[in-house]
Amino acid sequence: MAIGAKALPISFVAHFLGIVGAILLHPVLMLIGLIILGGEAIISYKCLPLKKPEKKLIHLVLHAIALILGIIGVYTAFKFHNESNIANLYSLHSWLGIGVIVLYGIQWVYGFLVFFYPGGTTAIRSESIPWHVLFGIFIYVLAVGTATLGYLEKLTFLESNGLEKYGSEAFLVNFTAIVTILYGTFVILTILSQPHQEDEYSYSAI
Amino acid sequence: MAIGAKALPISFVAHFLGIVGAILLHPVLMLIGLIILGGEAIISYKCLPLKKPEKKLIHLVLHAIALILGIIGVYTAFKFHNESNIANLYSLHSWLGIGVIVLYGIQWVYGFLVFFYPGGTTAIRSESIPWHVLFGIFIYVLAVGTATLGYLEKLTFLESNGLEKYGSEAFLVNFTAIVTILYGTFVILTILSQPHQEDEYSYSAI
């Protein structure tokens, strides 16, 4: 069965939509995943009025979702580049992005093994926790920084192709970047503030 | 008195050299000023084997030099833009850059008034110190982030004008950016580590 239209031009439309989807998908996945869910994962362990095992489960599940969305986000970037014949992995944004994903993965696996299952000895846990927090903060700040590089890179491409430098779209992207930075700042500030309940393995260990 | 050559084309050469100088000057001033001297100012208060008043003096003088070089660096960016008819203050790099300079200035003046001259009461000092450290870390991380945005922005312009994406120049800029990030990371790590001598107003107050 076939409708009375040529398949090839329609396939171009499909590819075009796929590319638009991938372009849109990458920042959305990264912002919702690594930045927002990652931030919520960090905040949840500090602030939820729950017992430690429950907070830990929420912390690791949220970070797992963030990581998976981040990996899909990296995949969409490669897919979009390959389908549009754009070079891969030449920019600082891409280098740091790969770095963030790899470090995020290492941090998650280490945290899972030491703090969840099978779990390290008490000595290993209490030795590890400040480094887990410190390394986590580092990766999170690097993720926020990499996101701002992405906003700037995309906008610079668009502006060199004629997008107005002081137009609404440009301002929207820049203000989104600033909101992202402020969100990340308050996530980190949450960790460095006083916990509302005492907890031996609280982030306050730092 | 006049030599036997037309002034106008020679003035073009002068302007061209001025512009090259300004382009080169901006990243050099920012890197040497806000990033390196700013980092040394932060480290010095934590690590120098000196008495507190001496460390404080070194801390504030280094930050003052960093700030002055930063202000000259901002000036050279405007000068270069105006002489080359490039728009000012449209990019995320420029917005954050202005933000960093303003916050750096506020932080310096507050620190000078409260901790140096005329100096606040003991209560105000001990209440202020963790916020001074926290705000200082925030501004410094923002400065490092703004620098990486600058590397990426400049390189994106150059690459859209034909510079090889995987060439030595591009790699040099990207690796410089990564070294800048690593330097900033170790400056912050220094603050968060244990001091080698006990000190009431040490950074460890955080």
Interface residues (C-beta under 8 A of the other chain):
Chain A: A87 Y90 S91 L92 H93 W95 L96 L134 F138 V141 L142 G145 T148 L149 Y151 L152 E153 L155 T156 F157 E159 S160 K165 Y166 A170 V173 N174 A177 I178 I181 T185 L189 L192 I206
Chain B: A87 Y90 S91 L92 H93 W95 L96 L134 F138 V141 L142 G145 T148 L149 Y151 L152 E153 L155 T156 F157 E159 S160 K165 Y166 A170 V173 N174 A177 I178 I181 T185 L189 L192 I206
